[in-house]
Amino acid sequence: MIDQSRPLVTIGICTYNRADSYLGAALQSAVDQTYPNLEIIVSDNCSMDHTEELVKEFDDPRIRYIRHAENIGLTNNFNACAEAARGDYFLLLCDDDLIDPDFVETCMDAAADRTDFGLIRTGMRRIDEDGEFIKEQRNGAVGLSTKEFFRAWFRGGETPMHLCSTLFNTKGLLEVGGFQSETHLFCDVVPEVHLAAHYERLDIEGVKASFRIHPRKNSVTGRVKDWCVDSQYLLGLIIESVGEADREFQKAGSRFFAKHCLEYARGVPSLGGRLTAYRFVHRSFDHTGPLFFEVFVTKPTVSFLKRGLKRLKRI
């Protein structure tokens, strides 16, 4: 039942050729929301499958289907979806992620229906391609200043920075330029940085969204060089947003992004390619010596031992 006395929230689902895989589940998680004033936009980036038919099967008056005449690219589709939104808040739900039925209601209850927050954020869980639970990440940024909020992100594991667990202030999102970055790999985090710096932020500790890890996840397809460029761009924005950042803060940020880029370098298939990628990361960041050992030696060894223990337990 629609209750227009509460703020309108838009859930935007940008999709391309996922009708036979994850789109149905993502859309179902939007339709199942308990919050009473909702619109759902499916922005179809000229899919060649039966996306339109799948959306029509839901037969829900809250759903608005938009099909682009040609593929306009991922980032442009994100922004087209945001520009079409009528809600006070906007959730960009990727077509392979999920939100809990009470995600929006939990956010709006915590906000007491205020519409002036820049960001409303929850915790998040990771799931695999079959929807099986991997781990959860509670939002540890409750009550933190902007600088400490970013420091918590740099420490890793304390606060997630993913689209599925973030409500954006729609007007504020468009005012800061929407989803954009130098190489489009951090286009989702850049507006979070802008809004965190210029608006009040509301953090909710509980886990209310699911980020799916699978082989075709767009975020894992970028080249290491592009990740380095976007990481430097984003780190610069973060430092600018907190004003005069101390050396320890800058070092923590540089170390975080260097490790992030090294993780992608480790995923390069060929040995020669991995070494070339590592050299590029090394030229882009400080602190890569100790991080190289951690990412290329310690982490794979620990992962190998854990898999071995699991096999032994099964036996």
KOLTORPA-862985 format. One record per residue (C-alpha): residue number from 1; x, y, z. Coordinates in nm, 3 decimals. Example, Ala and Ser with C-alpha at 12.3 -4.5 7.8 and 13.67 -1.06 7.14 Angstrom:
2
+-----+---------+---------+---------+
!   k !      c1 !      c2 !      c3 !
+-----+---------+---------+---------+
!   1 !   1.230 !  -0.450 !   0.780 !
!   2 !   1.367 !  -0.106 !   0.714 !
+-----+---------+---------+---------+
END
This chain:
315
+-----+---------+---------+---------+
!   k !      c1 !      c2 !      c3 !
+-----+---------+---------+---------+
!   1 !   0.000 !   0.000 !   0.000 !
!   2 !   0.140 !   0.337 !  -0.106 !
!   3 !   0.181 !   0.601 !   0.164 !
!   4 !   0.266 !   0.932 !  -0.002 !
!   5 !   0.302 !   1.102 !   0.334 !
!   6 !   0.649 !   0.948 !   0.355 !
!   7 !   0.939 !   1.055 !   0.125 !
!   8 !   0.958 !   0.890 !  -0.214 !
!   9 !   1.258 !   0.658 !  -0.260 !
!  10 !   1.377 !   0.545 !  -0.603 !
!  11 !   1.544 !   0.210 !  -0.659 !
!  12 !   1.729 !   0.219 !  -0.990 !
!  13 !   1.840 !  -0.109 !  -1.148 !
!  14 !   2.080 !  -0.068 !  -1.440 !
!  15 !   2.098 !  -0.386 !  -1.644 !
!  16 !   2.246 !  -0.544 !  -1.952 !
!  17 !   2.180 !  -0.901 !  -2.068 !
!  18 !   2.111 !  -1.048 !  -1.725 !
!  19 !   1.755 !  -1.169 !  -1.775 !
!  20 !   1.872 !  -1.531 !  -1.759 !
!  21 !   2.088 !  -1.488 !  -1.452 !
!  22 !   2.061 !  -1.232 !  -1.170 !
!  23 !   1.820 !  -0.959 !  -1.283 !
!  24 !   1.505 !  -1.138 !  -1.168 !
!  25 !   1.638 !  -1.178 !  -0.813 !
!  26 !   1.758 !  -0.817 !  -0.796 !
!  27 !   1.421 !  -0.688 !  -0.916 !
!  28 !   1.236 !  -0.919 !  -0.678 !
!  29 !   1.435 !  -0.779 !  -0.385 !
!  30 !   1.324 !  -0.429 !  -0.489 !
!  31 !   0.959 !  -0.529 !  -0.532 !
!  32 !   0.961 !  -0.700 !  -0.189 !
!  33 !   1.049 !  -0.381 !   0.000 !
!  34 !   0.827 !  -0.311 !   0.301 !
!  35 !   0.863 !   0.067 !   0.263 !
!  36 !   0.533 !   0.216 !   0.140 !
!  37 !   0.642 !   0.494 !  -0.101 !
!  38 !   0.868 !   0.355 !  -0.368 !
!  39 !   0.940 !   0.375 !  -0.739 !
!  40 !   1.154 !   0.122 !  -0.922 !
!  41 !   1.335 !   0.211 !  -1.245 !
!  42 !   1.484 !  -0.059 !  -1.466 !
!  43 !   1.729 !   0.110 !  -1.704 !
!  44 !   1.800 !  -0.138 !  -1.982 !
!  45 !   2.125 !  -0.068 !  -2.169 !
!  46 !   1.996 !  -0.212 !  -2.498 !
!  47 !   1.996 !  -0.574 !  -2.385 !
!  48 !   1.975 !  -0.841 !  -2.653 !
!  49 !   1.792 !  -1.091 !  -2.432 !
!  50 !   1.435 !  -1.097 !  -2.293 !
!  51 !   1.490 !  -0.829 !  -2.026 !
!  52 !   1.176 !  -0.635 !  -2.124 !
!  53 !   0.957 !  -0.944 !  -2.105 !
!  54 !   1.100 !  -1.035 !  -1.764 !
!  55 !   1.025 !  -0.689 !  -1.626 !
!  56 !   0.670 !  -0.694 !  -1.760 !
!  57 !   0.606 !  -1.027 !  -1.588 !
!  58 !   0.629 !  -0.850 !  -1.252 !
!  59 !   0.321 !  -0.642 !  -1.342 !
!  60 !   0.394 !  -0.390 !  -1.065 !
!  61 !   0.273 !  -0.029 !  -1.112 !
!  62 !   0.577 !   0.099 !  -0.920 !
!  63 !   0.812 !  -0.028 !  -1.193 !
!  64 !   0.914 !   0.205 !  -1.474 !
!  65 !   1.101 !   0.039 !  -1.760 !
!  66 !   1.343 !   0.247 !  -1.971 !
!  67 !   1.521 !   0.092 !  -2.269 !
!  68 !   1.806 !   0.278 !  -2.439 !
!  69 !   1.814 !   0.264 !  -2.818 !
!  70 !   2.185 !   0.178 !  -2.806 !
!  71 !   2.436 !   0.072 !  -2.542 !
!  72 !   2.549 !   0.396 !  -2.376 !
!  73 !   2.806 !   0.239 !  -2.145 !
!  74 !   2.785 !   0.145 !  -1.780 !
!  75 !   2.855 !   0.486 !  -1.624 !
!  76 !   2.621 !   0.671 !  -1.861 !
!  77 !   2.349 !   0.422 !  -1.778 !
!  78 !   2.404 !   0.484 !  -1.405 !
!  79 !   2.363 !   0.857 !  -1.459 !
!  80 !   2.064 !   0.823 !  -1.692 !
!  81 !   1.892 !   0.618 !  -1.423 !
!  82 !   1.970 !   0.879 !  -1.155 !
!  83 !   1.844 !   1.162 !  -1.377 !
!  84 !   1.515 !   0.976 !  -1.432 !
!  85 !   1.461 !   0.929 !  -1.058 !
!  86 !   1.177 !   1.120 !  -0.891 !
!  87 !   1.258 !   1.014 !  -0.537 !
!  88 !   1.416 !   1.220 !  -0.261 !
!  89 !   1.665 !   0.937 !  -0.222 !
!  90 !   1.815 !   0.711 !  -0.486 !
!  91 !   1.950 !   0.357 !  -0.453 !
!  92 !   2.153 !   0.228 !  -0.746 !
!  93 !   2.106 !  -0.147 !  -0.723 !
!  94 !   2.331 !  -0.335 !  -0.963 !
!  95 !   2.147 !  -0.612 !  -1.147 !
!  96 !   2.345 !  -0.883 !  -0.967 !
!  97 !   2.310 !  -0.752 !  -0.610 !
!  98 !   2.026 !  -0.776 !  -0.356 !
!  99 !   1.869 !  -0.574 !  -0.076 !
! 100 !   1.685 !  -0.711 !   0.228 !
! 101 !   1.306 !  -0.655 !   0.233 !
! 102 !   1.339 !  -0.391 !   0.507 !
! 103 !   1.643 !  -0.210 !   0.363 !
! 104 !   1.463 !   0.109 !   0.259 !
! 105 !   1.229 !   0.111 !   0.559 !
! 106 !   1.524 !   0.072 !   0.798 !
! 107 !   1.704 !   0.364 !   0.632 !
! 108 !   1.402 !   0.595 !   0.633 !
! 109 !   1.303 !   0.505 !   0.989 !
! 110 !   1.657 !   0.586 !   1.104 !
! 111 !   1.636 !   0.917 !   0.916 !
! 112 !   1.296 !   0.994 !   1.071 !
! 113 !   1.188 !   1.067 !   0.711 !
! 114 !   1.427 !   1.361 !   0.682 !
! 115 !   1.528 !   1.426 !   0.322 !
! 116 !   1.841 !   1.634 !   0.382 !
! 117 !   2.098 !   1.361 !   0.448 !
! 118 !   2.359 !   1.328 !   0.176 !
! 119 !   2.409 !   0.956 !   0.233 !
! 120 !   2.230 !   0.686 !   0.430 !
! 121 !   2.443 !   0.373 !   0.460 !
! 122 !   2.402 !   0.025 !   0.606 !
! 123 !   2.623 !  -0.279 !   0.650 !
! 124 !   2.658 !  -0.537 !   0.376 !
! 125 !   2.715 !  -0.910 !   0.326 !
! 126 !   2.904 !  -1.079 !   0.047 !
! 127 !   2.745 !  -1.370 !  -0.139 !
! 128 !   2.876 !  -1.595 !  -0.415 !
! 129 !   2.735 !  -1.654 !  -0.762 !
! 130 !   2.483 !  -1.903 !  -0.622 !
! 131 !   2.367 !  -1.667 !  -0.347 !
! 132 !   2.555 !  -1.854 !  -0.074 !
! 133 !   2.679 !  -1.646 !   0.219 !
! 134 !   3.053 !  -1.562 !   0.224 !
! 135 !   3.089 !  -1.305 !   0.502 !
! 136 !   2.923 !  -0.993 !   0.637 !
! 137 !   3.058 !  -0.644 !   0.698 !
! 138 !   2.876 !  -0.432 !   0.951 !
! 139 !   2.893 !  -0.056 !   0.905 !
! 140 !   3.143 !   0.065 !   1.163 !
! 141 !   3.122 !   0.433 !   1.063 !
! 142 !   2.835 !   0.525 !   1.296 !
! 143 !   2.902 !   0.864 !   1.453 !
! 144 !   3.240 !   0.918 !   1.285 !
! 145 !   3.356 !   1.251 !   1.146 !
! 146 !   3.423 !   1.272 !   0.772 !
! 147 !   3.797 !   1.223 !   0.819 !
! 148 !   3.751 !   0.927 !   1.054 !
! 149 !   3.492 !   0.783 !   0.817 !
! 150 !   3.754 !   0.765 !   0.541 !
! 151 !   4.016 !   0.640 !   0.784 !
! 152 !   3.780 !   0.354 !   0.877 !
! 153 !   3.749 !   0.266 !   0.507 !
! 154 !   4.127 !   0.270 !   0.469 !
! 155 !   4.162 !   0.023 !   0.754 !
! 156 !   3.952 !  -0.224 !   0.556 !
! 157 !   3.662 !  -0.426 !   0.689 !
! 158 !   3.516 !  -0.149 !   0.905 !
! 159 !   3.274 !   0.014 !   0.665 !
! 160 !   3.164 !  -0.098 !   0.316 !
! 161 !   3.163 !   0.142 !   0.020 !
! 162 !   2.929 !  -0.035 !  -0.219 !
! 163 !   2.624 !   0.085 !  -0.409 !
! 164 !   2.386 !  -0.182 !  -0.280 !
! 165 !   2.411 !  -0.053 !   0.080 !
! 166 !   2.392 !   0.322 !   0.007 !
! 167 !   2.101 !   0.562 !  -0.036 !
! 168 !   2.207 !   0.881 !  -0.215 !
! 169 !   2.035 !   1.215 !  -0.177 !
! 170 !   1.907 !   1.241 !  -0.536 !
! 171 !   1.938 !   1.617 !  -0.573 !
! 172 !   2.280 !   1.618 !  -0.408 !
! 173 !   2.399 !   1.329 !  -0.628 !
! 174 !   2.313 !   1.519 !  -0.946 !
! 175 !   2.463 !   1.843 !  -0.812 !
! 176 !   2.804 !   1.681 !  -0.756 !
! 177 !   2.808 !   1.543 !  -1.110 !
! 178 !   2.656 !   1.201 !  -1.059 !
! 179 !   2.859 !   0.886 !  -1.106 !
! 180 !   3.196 !   0.974 !  -1.258 !
! 181 !   3.570 !   0.924 !  -1.220 !
! 182 !   3.883 !   0.933 !  -1.435 !
! 183 !   3.863 !   0.577 !  -1.568 !
! 184 !   3.507 !   0.494 !  -1.447 !
! 185 !   3.621 !   0.222 !  -1.205 !
! 186 !   3.553 !   0.424 !  -0.890 !
! 187 !   3.256 !   0.610 !  -1.040 !
! 188 !   3.039 !   0.475 !  -0.756 !
! 189 !   3.266 !   0.593 !  -0.472 !
! 190 !   3.342 !   0.942 !  -0.606 !
! 191 !   2.989 !   1.078 !  -0.537 !
! 192 !   3.002 !   0.919 !  -0.190 !
! 193 !   3.316 !   1.123 !  -0.121 !
! 194 !   3.156 !   1.445 !  -0.246 !
! 195 !   2.833 !   1.394 !  -0.051 !
! 196 !   3.013 !   1.286 !   0.268 !
! 197 !   3.216 !   1.607 !   0.250 !
! 198 !   2.926 !   1.847 !   0.189 !
! 199 !   2.621 !   1.687 !   0.352 !
! 200 !   2.530 !   1.519 !   0.677 !
! 201 !   2.583 !   1.143 !   0.668 !
! 202 !   2.366 !   0.881 !   0.840 !
! 203 !   2.520 !   0.542 !   0.914 !
! 204 !   2.330 !   0.231 !   1.021 !
! 205 !   2.537 !  -0.054 !   1.164 !
! 206 !   2.309 !  -0.342 !   1.062 !
! 207 !   2.361 !  -0.553 !   0.750 !
! 208 !   2.080 !  -0.491 !   0.501 !
! 209 !   2.222 !  -0.559 !   0.152 !
! 210 !   2.406 !  -0.831 !  -0.041 !
! 211 !   2.701 !  -0.774 !  -0.275 !
! 212 !   2.744 !  -1.064 !  -0.514 !
! 213 !   3.090 !  -1.194 !  -0.609 !
! 214 !   3.102 !  -1.378 !  -0.940 !
! 215 !   3.339 !  -1.416 !  -1.238 !
! 216 !   3.162 !  -1.156 !  -1.453 !
! 217 !   3.144 !  -0.881 !  -1.192 !
! 218 !   3.221 !  -0.558 !  -1.378 !
! 219 !   3.454 !  -0.427 !  -1.107 !
! 220 !   3.709 !  -0.704 !  -1.169 !
! 221 !   3.752 !  -0.643 !  -1.541 !
! 222 !   3.942 !  -0.314 !  -1.530 !
! 223 !   4.312 !  -0.297 !  -1.619 !
! 224 !   4.559 !  -0.246 !  -1.336 !
! 225 !   4.678 !   0.080 !  -1.489 !
! 226 !   4.323 !   0.215 !  -1.489 !
! 227 !   4.278 !   0.111 !  -1.126 !
! 228 !   4.596 !   0.300 !  -1.035 !
! 229 !   4.482 !   0.614 !  -1.218 !
! 230 !   4.137 !   0.609 !  -1.059 !
! 231 !   4.283 !   0.531 !  -0.716 !
! 232 !   4.512 !   0.834 !  -0.733 !
! 233 !   4.221 !   1.050 !  -0.845 !
! 234 !   3.996 !   0.926 !  -0.564 !
! 235 !   4.267 !   0.963 !  -0.299 !
! 236 !   4.319 !   1.322 !  -0.409 !
! 237 !   3.946 !   1.393 !  -0.373 !
! 238 !   3.939 !   1.238 !  -0.027 !
! 239 !   4.237 !   1.441 !   0.093 !
! 240 !   4.079 !   1.756 !  -0.049 !
! 241 !   3.745 !   1.678 !   0.116 !
! 242 !   3.893 !   1.656 !   0.467 !
! 243 !   4.091 !   1.978 !   0.434 !
! 244 !   4.446 !   1.965 !   0.560 !
! 245 !   4.521 !   1.594 !   0.591 !
! 246 !   4.810 !   1.485 !   0.815 !
! 247 !   5.090 !   1.266 !   0.680 !
! 248 !   4.962 !   0.960 !   0.862 !
! 249 !   4.619 !   0.997 !   0.697 !
! 250 !   4.777 !   1.031 !   0.352 !
! 251 !   5.001 !   0.732 !   0.417 !
! 252 !   4.702 !   0.520 !   0.524 !
! 253 !   4.514 !   0.619 !   0.208 !
! 254 !   4.810 !   0.551 !  -0.019 !
! 255 !   4.868 !   0.211 !   0.142 !
! 256 !   4.500 !   0.120 !   0.108 !
! 257 !   4.484 !   0.201 !  -0.263 !
! 258 !   4.822 !   0.043 !  -0.335 !
! 259 !   4.703 !  -0.282 !  -0.180 !
! 260 !   4.376 !  -0.256 !  -0.375 !
! 261 !   4.567 !  -0.223 !  -0.703 !
! 262 !   4.810 !  -0.503 !  -0.612 !
! 263 !   4.512 !  -0.736 !  -0.562 !
! 264 !   4.420 !  -0.676 !  -0.927 !
! 265 !   4.783 !  -0.716 !  -1.032 !
! 266 !   4.787 !  -1.056 !  -0.862 !
! 267 !   4.489 !  -1.158 !  -1.077 !
! 268 !   4.669 !  -1.096 !  -1.408 !
! 269 !   4.692 !  -1.442 !  -1.574 !
! 270 !   5.051 !  -1.447 !  -1.706 !
! 271 !   5.365 !  -1.418 !  -1.493 !
! 272 !   5.511 !  -1.150 !  -1.720 !
! 273 !   5.186 !  -0.956 !  -1.708 !
! 274 !   5.174 !  -0.977 !  -1.330 !
! 275 !   5.529 !  -0.842 !  -1.298 !
! 276 !   5.452 !  -0.558 !  -1.540 !
! 277 !   5.138 !  -0.473 !  -1.344 !
! 278 !   5.330 !  -0.482 !  -1.016 !
! 279 !   5.594 !  -0.243 !  -1.153 !
! 280 !   5.321 !   0.000 !  -1.256 !
! 281 !   5.164 !  -0.012 !  -0.908 !
! 282 !   5.510 !   0.035 !  -0.754 !
! 283 !   5.566 !   0.348 !  -0.963 !
! 284 !   5.222 !   0.480 !  -0.869 !
! 285 !   5.238 !   0.431 !  -0.491 !
! 286 !   5.475 !   0.413 !  -0.199 !
! 287 !   5.475 !   0.122 !   0.049 !
! 288 !   5.448 !  -0.147 !  -0.220 !
! 289 !   5.753 !  -0.345 !  -0.099 !
! 290 !   5.596 !  -0.488 !   0.219 !
! 291 !   5.257 !  -0.499 !   0.049 !
! 292 !   5.396 !  -0.710 !  -0.235 !
! 293 !   5.494 !  -0.983 !   0.012 !
! 294 !   5.156 !  -0.957 !   0.187 !
! 295 !   4.948 !  -0.975 !  -0.132 !
! 296 !   5.157 !  -1.213 !  -0.345 !
! 297 !   5.294 !  -1.445 !  -0.074 !
! 298 !   5.120 !  -1.428 !   0.263 !
! 299 !   4.761 !  -1.403 !   0.142 !
! 300 !   4.780 !  -1.684 !  -0.117 !
! 301 !   4.958 !  -1.909 !   0.136 !
! 302 !   4.694 !  -1.847 !   0.404 !
! 303 !   4.418 !  -1.902 !   0.148 !
! 304 !   4.580 !  -2.229 !   0.036 !
! 305 !   4.607 !  -2.352 !   0.396 !
! 306 !   4.244 !  -2.261 !   0.469 !
! 307 !   4.124 !  -2.453 !   0.162 !
! 308 !   4.334 !  -2.748 !   0.271 !
! 309 !   4.181 !  -2.744 !   0.619 !
! 310 !   3.832 !  -2.732 !   0.470 !
! 311 !   3.909 !  -3.035 !   0.256 !
! 312 !   4.042 !  -3.222 !   0.559 !
! 313 !   3.728 !  -3.142 !   0.757 !
! 314 !   3.508 !  -3.271 !   0.475 !
! 315 !   3.713 !  -3.592 !   0.462 !
+-----+---------+---------+---------+
END
